[in-house]
Amino acid sequence: MFDSVRDDLRTTLDEIRAAGLHKPERVIGTPQSATVNVTAGGRPGEVLNFCANNYLGLADHPEVLAAAHEALDRWGYGMASVRFICGTQEVHKDLEARLSAFLGQEDTILYSSCFDANGGVFETLLGAQDAVISDALNHASIIDGIRLSKARRFRYANRDMADLERQLKEATEGGARRKLIVTDGVFSMDGHVAPLAEICDLAERHDAMVMVDDSHAVGFVGPGGRGTPELHGVMDRVDILTGTLGKALGGASGGYVAARAEIVALLRQRSRPYLFSNTLAPVIAAASLKVLDLLESADDLRVRLGENTALFRRRMTEEGFDILPGDHPIAPVMIGDASRAGRLAELLLERGVYVIGFSYPVVPEGQARIRVQLSAAHSAGDVNRVVEAFVAARAELDA
């Protein structure tokens, strides 16, 4: 049986390569940092790393590593169980309490990833008599989570408040018992921020709840790094926050839902990814507590990240590159053609800069890009070197 399937799969893979859509995986032989050593899948040697979600540079921070080592000795390697059996330690409860306080929510529940967190919310809270209204550019984990529920599905154009209101009215006219608006706080392919104040206004007007996936904002967006709800002054108006510990908050893995107490209580009883997945490794929980200590004691990392972001965006614009507007450290350099974006990424790697070309199906066809991501771990010199590499690579590509 598999022989015929194998031929079909090989044909599909050949078509992906021919279209310039193949996504190679490069192997690095060093910790995640501002520079990494590529050992396979690209030019070997040390390169500047401008494609990680390591926004605050904490993935190899010495205090975070020390906390992880201490936790490994105290709490062990893993729980080998799910939470309601024998998979909860004090460190897990401590982290949930700290995240709740940091995010201004009543309670928090940990998951093995934010993908699982988003996969566990909708089916638990919404039934066939309910409606979910989702931004068209929401993350794949939100889309997949919605598919698991029986709720009626409505989609509004990205950040289009008039269209959101139309969908809310249609859901109400259709007799929806509960209505849940869901949006990314920051859209990961564009770096654009959701208009949360306007979304909350519409939610209150149409008796809907609001859910925000803030994975690309928590830790560094907002005056205290508490994400897009803090940035827009709506921390007390968002009902459900999901996020990850795997980006700015240390860069390992793990996710969470921070929400109203009753919502979290129900998730503990009914959320399938929580009930049937092993507990977050205690070493990650303990290291995440240290990350929160660092965030709440100083803002130097957030300041440095902002400076690096502004420098890169300004220099690239001066050099004539097309960068989507904004001030987020996700800075997409728009290329258009998928093959050209992939080739440009290869030329940049040859010049000691590790970035990735994004193309369909990750982004719409014809909107291929190099998604550059800044970090507080970068120096101003690093940023200037990257701009110079872009200029040189473009010249070779156009020669």
Buried (B, 14 or more C-beta within 10 A) or exposed (E): EEEEEEEEEEEEEEEEEEEBBBEEEBEBEEEBBBBBBBEEEBBEEEBBBBBBBBBBBBBBBEEBBEBBEBBBEEBEEBBEEBBEEEBBBEBBEBBBEBBBEBBBBBBBBBBBBBBBBBBBBBBBBBEEEBBBBBBEBBBEBBBEBBEBBEBBBBBBBBBBBEBBBBBBEBBBEEEBEBBBBBBBBBBBBBBBBBBBBBBBBBBEEBEBBBBBBBBBBBBBBBEBBBBBBBBBEBBEBBBBBBBBBBBBBBBBBBBBBBBBEEBBBBBBEEBBBBBEBEBBBBBBBBBBBBBBBBBBEEBEBBEBBBBBBBBBBEBBEEEEBEBBEBEBBBBBBBBEBBBBBBBBBBBBBBBBBBBBBBBBEBBEEEBBBBBBBBBBBBEEEBBEBBBBBBBBBBEEEEE
